[in-house]
Amino acid sequence: MRLDILVPVATDFRNAEIQEEANKSKYCDVDIVVTNIEQGPVSIECDYDEAMAGKYIVELAEKMESEGADGIVLYCFAEPGLNACKEKLNIPVVGLREAAISMASLLGDNIGVIAPLDNTKQIFSRALGSKVKHFVSLDLPVLEYINQEKVEKAVETKIQQLIECGCDVVVFGCGSILGLDVIGMSRKYNVPVIEPIHAATAACNYFIQRKLLQSKIAFPCPPEKEIL
């Protein structure tokens, strides 16, 4: 069986890291394939970026399904094009945000999210509403997340801020927050810390194994029509 990770940016510079991290959560009989879109923005940091990436995301998702993918993880916390993919495809499609927030709700009552930038914090706040108690931002552009030491220090500071605000579970609000010692952070601060990549990969693995996909009552197939 095959789980495809769709990276909705036009660069592959984090694909190898995503592959390595996702393999930690995969089932033994599932192969993971990581692919990015070939056209579109190089990062997703605002609603405009999401809109510009949308067409290419859906096209790649359709290609993945036609080439044998059994499930897809949309690798962005903003989840551009997610519902469109759920409508169009007949395999499970899982977004980072929905999986991470759902898992966090099993582990605590007051969820805190660490967003990359202030404007993404506002986007997530509109999308999640009362599901999240508090948002903070790292104030780091996504393309700078390659500096592991800088990111780790910033993340630890933000975890402490969220705890001080009354949060009892923390979610990383960006797929580019990768490779940190999350188990150590959870123990150090005595709160669960959720990495979206593992939440989404685990959920999609389960759906593949149990032959489940998104409800076609909730996400009906789009009507056939000419697109000019």
C-alpha positions in Angstrom: 0.0 0.0 0.0 1.1 3.6 -0.6 0.6 6.8 1.3 1.5 10.0 -0.6 2.5 13.2 1.1 1.5 16.2 -1.1 3.7 19.2 -0.3 1.8 22.2 -1.6 4.8 24.4 -2.5 7.0 24.6 -5.6 10.2 23.5 -3.9 11.6 20.2 -2.7 14.1 21.5 -0.3 12.4 19.9 2.8 11.1 16.7 1.0 13.9 14.5 2.3 13.3 15.6 5.9 9.6 15.1 5.5 10.2 11.6 4.2 12.5 10.7 7.1 10.1 12.0 9.7 7.0 10.5 8.2 8.7 7.1 8.0 8.7 7.1 11.8 4.9 6.9 11.9 4.2 4.6 8.9 2.8 1.1 9.1 5.2 -1.6 8.1 3.3 -2.5 4.9 2.8 1.1 3.7 5.3 2.9 1.5 5.5 6.7 1.8 6.1 8.9 -1.2 6.7 12.7 -0.8 6.0 15.0 -3.8 5.7 18.7 -4.1 3.8 20.8 -6.7 5.9 22.0 -9.6 4.2 25.4 -10.0 2.9 27.8 -7.4 4.3 29.6 -4.4 7.5 28.4 -2.6 5.9 28.8 0.8 2.3 29.1 2.1 2.1 32.0 4.5 -1.1 33.8 3.6 -4.5 33.4 2.0 -3.1 34.6 -1.4 -0.5 31.9 -1.3 -3.2 29.3 -0.7 -5.3 30.5 -3.6 -2.3 30.5 -6.0 -1.4 27.0 -5.0 -4.9 25.5 -5.1 -5.2 24.4 -8.7 -1.8 22.7 -8.7 -2.6 20.9 -5.5 -5.8 19.4 -6.8 -4.1 18.4 -10.1 -1.3 16.7 -8.2 -3.7 14.9 -5.9 -5.7 13.6 -8.8 -2.4 12.4 -10.4 -1.4 10.6 -7.2 -4.7 8.8 -7.0 -4.5 7.7 -10.7 -0.9 6.4 -10.1 -1.9 4.2 -7.2 -1.9 6.2 -4.0 -4.1 4.6 -1.3 -4.2 7.8 0.7 -2.9 11.4 0.8 -1.6 13.7 3.5 -1.8 17.4 2.5 1.4 18.7 4.0 0.5 22.2 5.2 -1.2 23.4 8.4 -3.1 25.9 6.3 -4.6 23.0 4.3 -5.0 24.8 1.0 -7.3 22.9 -1.4 -8.1 20.2 1.2 -11.9 20.1 0.9 -11.6 20.2 -2.9 -9.4 17.1 -2.8 -11.8 15.4 -0.4 -14.6 16.1 -2.9 -12.8 14.9 -6.0 -10.8 11.9 -4.8 -12.0 8.4 -3.8 -9.1 7.8 -1.4 -8.7 9.3 2.1 -7.2 12.8 2.2 -5.9 14.1 5.5 -4.8 17.6 6.4 -2.1 18.4 8.9 -4.2 20.9 10.9 -7.4 18.7 11.2 -5.4 15.7 12.3 -3.2 17.6 14.8 -6.1 19.5 16.4 -8.2 16.3 16.6 -5.4 14.4 18.3 -4.7 17.3 20.7 -8.3 17.3 21.8 -7.9 13.8 23.0 -5.0 14.8 25.2 -6.0 18.1 26.8 -8.8 20.6 27.2 -7.0 23.9 26.3 -5.1 23.7 23.0 -2.3 26.1 22.2 -1.0 26.5 18.6 2.5 27.8 17.6 2.1 29.5 14.2 5.0 30.6 12.0 4.0 34.3 11.6 1.5 36.8 13.0 -0.6 36.7 9.9 -0.8 32.9 9.8 -1.8 33.1 13.4 -4.8 35.2 12.4 -5.7 32.8 9.5 -5.6 29.8 11.9 -7.7 31.7 14.4 -10.4 32.3 11.9 -10.3 28.7 10.8 -10.3 27.1 14.2 -12.2 29.5 16.4 -13.1 28.1 19.8 -11.3 24.9 19.2 -8.1 26.6 20.3 -7.5 28.5 23.5 -4.5 30.6 22.4 -2.2 31.2 19.4 1.4 32.4 19.4 3.7 33.0 16.5 7.4 32.3 16.1 7.7 35.3 13.8 10.0 33.3 11.5 9.4 33.0 7.7 8.9 29.3 6.8 11.9 29.3 4.6 14.1 30.1 7.6 13.1 27.0 9.5 16.2 25.2 8.2 18.1 26.8 11.1 17.3 24.0 13.6 18.9 25.6 16.7 17.1 28.9 16.2 13.8 27.2 15.7 14.2 25.0 18.7 14.9 27.9 21.0 12.0 29.9 19.7 9.6 26.9 20.0 10.6 26.3 23.6 10.0 30.0 24.5 6.5 29.8 22.8 5.6 26.5 24.7 6.3 28.3 28.0 4.1 31.3 26.9 1.2 28.9 26.0 1.5 27.2 29.3 1.4 30.6 31.1 -1.8 31.3 29.1 -3.5 28.2 30.5 -2.9 25.8 27.6 -2.4 22.1 28.5 -1.5 20.7 25.1 0.6 22.3 22.3 0.4 21.9 18.6 3.0 22.9 16.1 1.2 25.1 13.5 3.5 24.5 10.6 4.8 21.4 8.8 8.2 23.0 8.5 8.8 22.6 12.3 10.7 19.4 11.9 13.2 17.2 13.6 12.9 18.7 17.1 13.2 16.7 20.3 9.4 16.8 20.9 9.4 13.9 23.4 12.0 15.7 25.4 9.9 18.9 25.2 6.8 17.1 26.4 8.6 15.7 29.4 10.4 19.0 30.2 7.2 21.1 30.2 4.8 18.4 31.3 2.4 19.0 28.4 1.8 16.9 25.2 3.4 18.4 22.2 1.8 17.4 18.9 3.7 17.3 15.6 1.2 17.5 12.7 3.2 15.2 10.4 2.8 12.3 12.8 -0.8 13.0 13.6 -1.7 13.2 9.9 0.4 10.2 8.9 -1.0 8.0 11.7 -4.6 9.0 10.8 -4.1 8.4 7.1 -2.4 5.0 7.8 -5.4 4.0 9.8 -7.8 5.0 7.1 -5.9 3.1 4.5 -5.8 0.0 6.6 -9.5 0.1 7.4 -10.5 1.1 3.9 -12.1 4.3 5.0 -12.3 7.6 3.2 -14.1 11.0 3.7 -17.9 10.8 3.7 -19.3 11.4 0.3 -22.3 12.9 2.0 -20.1 15.5 3.7 -17.8 15.8 0.6 -19.9 15.0 -2.5 -18.1 14.5 -5.8 -18.2 17.7 -7.8 -20.7 17.7 -10.7 -19.3 17.0 -14.2 -19.0 20.3 -16.1 -16.9 22.0 -18.7 -14.2 24.1 -17.3 -13.2 26.8 -19.8 
